[in-house]
Amino acid sequence: MAKKGKGNRVQVILECTEHKESGMPGTSRYITTKNKKNTPSRMEMKKFNPILKKVTLHREIK
């Protein structure tokens, strides 16, 4: 049986950095998990933005 308790994995929200600067309405966000022990800093990933129709940099928000 799996161990129960507070784990190191937490859910984070990634938001597009280029979308805010473009001035277009709406936003592109993704939800993922990260191990806060291995990655204590804010996470950055390249993800597809369906509004801008291209791959852009998404950063973790609080």
C-alpha positions as a Markdown table, in Angstrom:
| # | Residue | x | y | z |
|---|---|---|---|---|
| 1 | Met | 0.0 | 0.0 | 0.0 |
| 2 | Ala | 1.2 | 3.5 | -0.8 |
| 3 | Lys | 2.4 | 5.8 | 2.0 |
| 4 | Lys | 0.0 | 8.5 | 3.0 |
| 5 | Gly | 0.8 | 11.9 | 4.2 |
| 6 | Lys | 2.1 | 15.2 | 2.9 |
| 7 | Gly | 4.1 | 14.6 | -0.2 |
| 8 | Asn | 6.6 | 16.7 | -2.0 |
| 9 | Arg | 4.5 | 17.0 | -5.2 |
| 10 | Val | 2.4 | 20.1 | -5.5 |
| 11 | Gln | 0.1 | 21.4 | -8.2 |
| 12 | Val | 1.3 | 24.6 | -10.0 |
| 13 | Ile | -0.3 | 26.9 | -12.6 |
| 14 | Leu | 1.7 | 27.9 | -15.6 |
| 15 | Glu | 0.7 | 31.1 | -17.4 |
| 16 | Cys | 1.9 | 32.5 | -20.8 |
| 17 | Thr | 4.4 | 35.3 | -20.6 |
| 18 | Glu | 3.9 | 36.6 | -24.2 |
| 19 | His | 0.1 | 36.8 | -24.0 |
| 20 | Lys | 0.1 | 39.6 | -21.3 |
| 21 | Glu | 2.3 | 41.7 | -23.5 |
| 22 | Ser | 0.3 | 41.2 | -26.7 |
| 23 | Gly | -2.8 | 42.9 | -25.2 |
| 24 | Met | -5.2 | 40.3 | -26.6 |
| 25 | Pro | -8.2 | 39.2 | -24.4 |
| 26 | Gly | -8.1 | 35.9 | -22.6 |
| 27 | Thr | -5.2 | 34.0 | -21.2 |
| 28 | Ser | -3.4 | 30.7 | -21.7 |
| 29 | Arg | -2.9 | 28.6 | -18.5 |
| 30 | Tyr | -1.8 | 25.0 | -17.8 |
| 31 | Ile | -2.0 | 23.0 | -14.6 |
| 32 | Thr | 0.8 | 20.6 | -13.8 |
| 33 | Thr | 2.7 | 19.1 | -10.8 |
| 34 | Lys | 6.2 | 19.5 | -9.6 |
| 35 | Asn | 8.4 | 18.1 | -6.9 |
| 36 | Lys | 9.1 | 21.1 | -4.6 |
| 37 | Lys | 12.2 | 19.3 | -3.1 |
| 38 | Asn | 13.9 | 19.0 | -6.5 |
| 39 | Thr | 12.6 | 22.2 | -8.1 |
| 40 | Pro | 12.3 | 24.9 | -5.4 |
| 41 | Ser | 12.4 | 27.8 | -7.8 |
| 42 | Arg | 9.6 | 28.8 | -10.2 |
| 43 | Met | 9.2 | 26.4 | -13.1 |
| 44 | Glu | 9.3 | 27.5 | -16.8 |
| 45 | Met | 8.1 | 25.4 | -19.8 |
| 46 | Lys | 7.5 | 25.9 | -23.4 |
| 47 | Lys | 3.8 | 25.2 | -24.1 |
| 48 | Phe | 1.3 | 25.8 | -27.0 |
| 49 | Asn | -0.8 | 28.9 | -26.7 |
| 50 | Pro | -4.0 | 28.3 | -28.6 |
| 51 | Ile | -4.9 | 32.1 | -28.8 |
| 52 | Leu | -1.6 | 33.1 | -30.3 |
| 53 | Lys | -1.3 | 29.8 | -32.2 |
| 54 | Lys | 2.3 | 29.2 | -31.4 |
| 55 | Val | 4.6 | 27.7 | -28.7 |
| 56 | Thr | 5.4 | 30.2 | -26.0 |
| 57 | Leu | 7.2 | 30.4 | -22.6 |
| 58 | His | 4.9 | 29.7 | -19.7 |
| 59 | Arg | 6.0 | 30.5 | -16.1 |
| 60 | Glu | 4.7 | 29.4 | -12.8 |
| 61 | Ile | 2.4 | 31.8 | -11.0 |
| 62 | Lys | 1.4 | 31.8 | -7.3 |
